[in-house]
Each structure stands twice: as structure tokens, then as C-alpha cells.
Amino acid sequence: MNALEKKIALSFKVKNALFTGSGTTALYLSFLYLKRLGKNKILIPSMVCPQITCAAIKAGCEVIFCDVNLKNYTLDFKSLIEIYKKQKIDCIVLVHIYGHFCDEKIIDFAKKHSIFLLEDCAQTYKVNKKCDLSILSFGHTKFLENRQWGGGIVSNKLSLNFLKKENKKLPLKENFLQKYDEYRHKYYSLDKNSPKYYENLKNLLLEHTFFFKSKENPLIFKRLKELDKICKNRKKNLKIYESILKHKFIKKPILSKDCIPWRYTFRLLNNREFILEELRKANIDCSSWYIPNHLIFSRQNLKNAELLNKEIVNLWLNISTKKIRQNCFFMLQLLNSLNC
Ligand SMILES: Cc1ncc(COP(=O)(O)O)c(C=O)c1O
């Protein structure tokens, strides 16, 4: 391990670490490793960042989508069992989406049935050592975002030698920001009303999923020193949203006490598009991520993910307390003005 990898291993209290070009690259290398072991049936919760699915497809794996729960929007245990009864699962991607921790029952289940656990900690920064591999992201919007981005793979159990070798074979990151801007431009130009919307989105996503070799990144040393402070601040800001945003249309997630959130994410049961539009007009950062992956990449019905697709709202946690309070009161005022 180089100095940065040693620092990452120490920060996340794990034995082995590999610094990668991005979180997506970390996922891709992990899927290549699984493929080499003949474990290519990968279960992914549908409501996640599509780069996870793209990395699995590009590594030549078969993707199985699973529904999410309505409690905290992570992988739904019951849906997982239903799938397991019908088909083989080699690996579960345990995505702590929005920083919400997945149900520990899934980990016990995977252990019992010898299913590989690939943990995706891109949106939180706590690694569960029971997982086989865990991936990190230091990229755009993440806790430790920095100009050079980057990602990581950590493990307490496995040697990362194969992944290191594969990492070296990847190309260097070139014109990445330009490619990223191109992608964003094309993404926002897609016609959402076209019957081919999901097909076009799938093609665009696959075309713009890149993997590259890691380079030195001195910025992360500095960011890692701030990790505790950043996590504490996010937890504090979450409490502010929770205490102010109370309305009959707002359904909060049920979160574990140790949750280190990425956004303040909740369900808005009515008028979501109108509220999002008004928030944006008032320059308040918000999003409705994520589009369920099964809609983009396969043709199934996963009812919770589809419901959440119409209800999820994300508000930013890395802003001042004052701004959070102002934004909350603005949103409550909007909701109260709806009169329904
Ligand atoms: C849950 C999750 N996993 C993986 C990634 C990919 O990370 P990166 O942006 O560093 O490639 C993202 C990116 O947004 C993500 O949200």
C-alpha cells in the first residue's frame, strides 16, 4: 500500500485499501474480480446511482434488480428473499443510499448463504467490516469531494492484489471534466416524454461510464483529517431538518442512530414537482434522485422504487444552519399555501 492507501485503511479501520480513479472504477474492479471467480449474478437495489449498474454491465456481469423498502429506501429484505427463492445470487451490492444504512439482516442472510457482499459506502463514510469488499468515493458531491476526485476499495478480509493489477491496466484520466460536462448536457437534453426515454438514457449512461487508473492525490490527506468534523456536521444538520420539516405531506425516513447522511431525503406525498420547481426558482438546491434502475435497464415492476420515484426529495446538508432553517420555513410556507 502507498502512503495514501495506508491513510485510508487507518481512517476506515480496515486492513487493506486500494486508491482508485473514482467510485465507479472501484465498483468496476470489484465486479471484474467477482467475474473472475465465476460469481457474475449481481443483485442491485433498484433505487441507486446508475453508475453501479453500468459498472456491473461493463464488467460482463448479469444484473438482478431488487426492490427497496419505504422505511429508509435501501434494499428491501423481503424482496431479496423472494428473488433468492427463484434464482441464484452470487453477490449483493449493499448500497447505503443517501447515507442510510442497510438492514443488518441482509448481511446475516448473505453470510448464511455464502453470498458475496460488496458494500457501497460512496454516500456515507462508515465501513462494515463484515462485508467482503467496500467501495468509497471522493468524487462530485461526496463528503470528501476534492478537485481530483478519486475512489477506493477497502477490505478487512481479502487481499486486493488482483484488483491492484487490474487497476494498473486502466487508462489514465483524460479530459474527464470535459466528458462529464458533455454527459450532463446530453442528460438534460433528453426528451422525458419520448417513448424511448429510458432506452436513450441507458445508452447515454453506458456510453459515458469511464474507468481510469488512480493517480497521486495529496488533497485527500487533508480532507481525511476533516472527516470526523464533516460527519458530525451532517448529523447535526439532519436533526435540524427533522425538527423543522413537519407537515402532513412530508413522510420522513426511519433512520438508525448512527446514520451519517449524504442528503436530507424524505418522501413528499403530494405536489412534489411543483414544490421542486418553486425551490429551484428560489435558488434552493434540491433533487429527486434516483430514477429506479430497473426502469432504465430492464422491464420489471418494482412497486416501492416506482412509488419513491414520484415522491423522493433531497435537500443539501453541507450548507449553513441559517440557510437550512430559511429553506425549511420557505418549504413549509409553500406546503401550507397549497391548502389541500
Ligand atoms: C451510491 C454511489 N455509488 C457509486 C458512485 C460512483 O462514484 P464516483 O462518482 O466516484 O464514480 C456514486 C456516484 O454518485 C454513488 O452515488
The ligand as a MOL file (V3000), in Angstrom:
LIG
                    3D

  0  0  0     0  0            999 V3000
M  V30 BEGIN CTAB
M  V30 COUNTS 16 16 0 0 0
M  V30 BEGIN ATOM
M  V30 1 C -24.0020 5.1750 -4.3370 0
M  V30 2 C -22.9210 5.5280 -5.3180 0
M  V30 3 N -22.0250 4.5920 -5.6690 0
M  V30 4 C -21.0340 4.8700 -6.5340 0
M  V30 5 C -20.9180 6.0910 -7.1400 0
M  V30 6 C -19.8210 6.3580 -8.1180 0
M  V30 7 O -18.8330 7.1890 -7.5400 0
M  V30 8 P -17.9340 8.1760 -8.4360 0
M  V30 9 O -18.7480 9.3940 -8.6950 0
M  V30 10 O -16.7530 8.4700 -7.5600 0
M  V30 11 O -17.5640 7.4480 -9.6500 0
M  V30 12 C -21.8340 7.0870 -6.8280 0
M  V30 13 C -21.7410 8.3860 -7.5000 0
M  V30 14 O -22.5150 9.2600 -7.3940 0
M  V30 15 C -22.8620 6.8100 -5.8900 0
M  V30 16 O -23.7700 7.7190 -5.5600 0
M  V30 END ATOM
M  V30 BEGIN BOND
M  V30 1 1 1 2
M  V30 2 1 2 3
M  V30 3 2 2 15
M  V30 4 2 3 4
M  V30 5 1 4 5
M  V30 6 1 5 6
M  V30 7 2 5 12
M  V30 8 1 6 7
M  V30 9 1 7 8
M  V30 10 2 8 9
M  V30 11 1 8 10
M  V30 12 1 8 11
M  V30 13 1 12 13
M  V30 14 1 12 15
M  V30 15 2 13 14
M  V30 16 1 15 16
M  V30 END BOND
M  V30 END CTAB
M  END
